[in-house]
Amino acid sequence: MWQEEVFEKIFRAMKNDSILLTYSTKGMVRRNMRNAGFMVEKLPGPPGKREITRAFKI
Protein backbone atom coordinates (compact mmCIF):
# COMPACT_ATOMS: atom_id res chain seq x y z
CA MET A 1 0.00 0.00 0.00
CA TRP A 2 2.75 2.50 0.87
CA GLN A 3 4.93 2.13 -2.22
CA GLU A 4 6.97 5.11 -3.36
CA GLU A 5 4.68 5.56 -6.39
CA VAL A 6 1.71 6.07 -4.07
CA PHE A 7 3.55 8.78 -2.14
CA GLU A 8 4.61 10.45 -5.39
CA LYS A 9 0.94 10.70 -6.43
CA ILE A 10 -0.04 12.04 -3.02
CA PHE A 11 2.84 14.54 -3.12
CA ARG A 12 1.78 15.87 -6.52
CA ALA A 13 -1.86 16.19 -5.38
CA MET A 14 -1.02 18.12 -2.20
CA LYS A 15 -0.56 21.88 -1.98
CA ASN A 16 2.63 23.41 -0.62
CA ASP A 17 2.73 23.58 3.19
CA SER A 18 0.46 20.52 3.45
CA ILE A 19 0.92 17.88 6.15
CA LEU A 20 0.43 14.12 5.86
CA LEU A 21 0.08 12.03 9.05
CA THR A 22 0.14 8.25 9.40
CA TYR A 23 0.35 5.76 12.24
CA SER A 24 2.87 3.80 10.18
CA THR A 25 6.45 4.35 11.37
CA LYS A 26 8.22 1.58 9.46
CA GLY A 27 11.53 2.57 7.92
CA MET A 28 10.35 1.58 4.43
CA VAL A 29 7.36 3.94 4.68
CA ARG A 30 9.50 6.86 5.86
CA ARG A 31 12.12 6.22 3.14
CA ASN A 32 9.43 6.08 0.44
CA MET A 33 7.97 9.36 1.71
CA ARG A 34 11.40 11.01 1.58
CA ASN A 35 12.10 9.62 -1.89
CA ALA A 36 8.77 11.08 -3.06
CA GLY A 37 9.86 14.54 -1.88
CA PHE A 38 8.41 14.85 1.63
CA MET A 39 10.26 16.12 4.69
CA VAL A 40 9.59 13.38 7.27
CA GLU A 41 9.72 13.19 11.06
CA LYS A 42 8.62 10.86 13.85
CA LEU A 43 6.44 12.24 16.64
CA PRO A 44 5.06 10.80 19.88
CA GLY A 45 1.79 9.04 19.18
CA PRO A 46 -1.60 9.27 20.85
CA PRO A 47 -2.50 6.99 23.78
CA GLY A 48 -1.98 3.39 22.74
CA LYS A 49 0.43 4.25 19.92
CA ARG A 50 4.11 4.92 20.62
CA GLU A 51 4.91 7.00 17.52
CA ILE A 52 3.38 8.51 14.38
CA THR A 53 4.95 9.82 11.18
CA ARG A 54 4.41 13.37 9.96
CA ALA A 55 5.41 14.40 6.45
CA PHE A 56 5.48 17.91 5.00
CA LYS A 57 5.29 19.15 1.45
CA ILE A 58 7.28 22.37 1.43
C-alpha positions as a Markdown table, in Angstrom:
| # | Residue | x | y | z |
|---|---|---|---|---|
| 1 | Met | 0.0 | 0.0 | 0.0 |
| 2 | Trp | 2.8 | 2.5 | 0.9 |
| 3 | Gln | 4.9 | 2.1 | -2.2 |
| 4 | Glu | 7.0 | 5.1 | -3.4 |
| 5 | Glu | 4.7 | 5.6 | -6.4 |
| 6 | Val | 1.7 | 6.1 | -4.1 |
| 7 | Phe | 3.5 | 8.8 | -2.1 |
| 8 | Glu | 4.6 | 10.4 | -5.4 |
| 9 | Lys | 0.9 | 10.7 | -6.4 |
| 10 | Ile | 0.0 | 12.0 | -3.0 |
| 11 | Phe | 2.8 | 14.5 | -3.1 |
| 12 | Arg | 1.8 | 15.9 | -6.5 |
| 13 | Ala | -1.9 | 16.2 | -5.4 |
| 14 | Met | -1.0 | 18.1 | -2.2 |
| 15 | Lys | -0.6 | 21.9 | -2.0 |
| 16 | Asn | 2.6 | 23.4 | -0.6 |
| 17 | Asp | 2.7 | 23.6 | 3.2 |
| 18 | Ser | 0.5 | 20.5 | 3.4 |
| 19 | Ile | 0.9 | 17.9 | 6.1 |
| 20 | Leu | 0.4 | 14.1 | 5.9 |
| 21 | Leu | 0.1 | 12.0 | 9.1 |
| 22 | Thr | 0.1 | 8.3 | 9.4 |
| 23 | Tyr | 0.3 | 5.8 | 12.2 |
| 24 | Ser | 2.9 | 3.8 | 10.2 |
| 25 | Thr | 6.4 | 4.3 | 11.4 |
| 26 | Lys | 8.2 | 1.6 | 9.5 |
| 27 | Gly | 11.5 | 2.6 | 7.9 |
| 28 | Met | 10.3 | 1.6 | 4.4 |
| 29 | Val | 7.4 | 3.9 | 4.7 |
| 30 | Arg | 9.5 | 6.9 | 5.9 |
| 31 | Arg | 12.1 | 6.2 | 3.1 |
| 32 | Asn | 9.4 | 6.1 | 0.4 |
| 33 | Met | 8.0 | 9.4 | 1.7 |
| 34 | Arg | 11.4 | 11.0 | 1.6 |
| 35 | Asn | 12.1 | 9.6 | -1.9 |
| 36 | Ala | 8.8 | 11.1 | -3.1 |
| 37 | Gly | 9.9 | 14.5 | -1.9 |
| 38 | Phe | 8.4 | 14.9 | 1.6 |
| 39 | Met | 10.3 | 16.1 | 4.7 |
| 40 | Val | 9.6 | 13.4 | 7.3 |
| 41 | Glu | 9.7 | 13.2 | 11.1 |
| 42 | Lys | 8.6 | 10.9 | 13.9 |
| 43 | Leu | 6.4 | 12.2 | 16.6 |
| 44 | Pro | 5.1 | 10.8 | 19.9 |
| 45 | Gly | 1.8 | 9.0 | 19.2 |
| 46 | Pro | -1.6 | 9.3 | 20.9 |
| 47 | Pro | -2.5 | 7.0 | 23.8 |
| 48 | Gly | -2.0 | 3.4 | 22.7 |
| 49 | Lys | 0.4 | 4.2 | 19.9 |
| 50 | Arg | 4.1 | 4.9 | 20.6 |
| 51 | Glu | 4.9 | 7.0 | 17.5 |
| 52 | Ile | 3.4 | 8.5 | 14.4 |
| 53 | Thr | 4.9 | 9.8 | 11.2 |
| 54 | Arg | 4.4 | 13.4 | 10.0 |
| 55 | Ala | 5.4 | 14.4 | 6.4 |
| 56 | Phe | 5.5 | 17.9 | 5.0 |
| 57 | Lys | 5.3 | 19.2 | 1.4 |
| 58 | Ile | 7.3 | 22.4 | 1.4 |
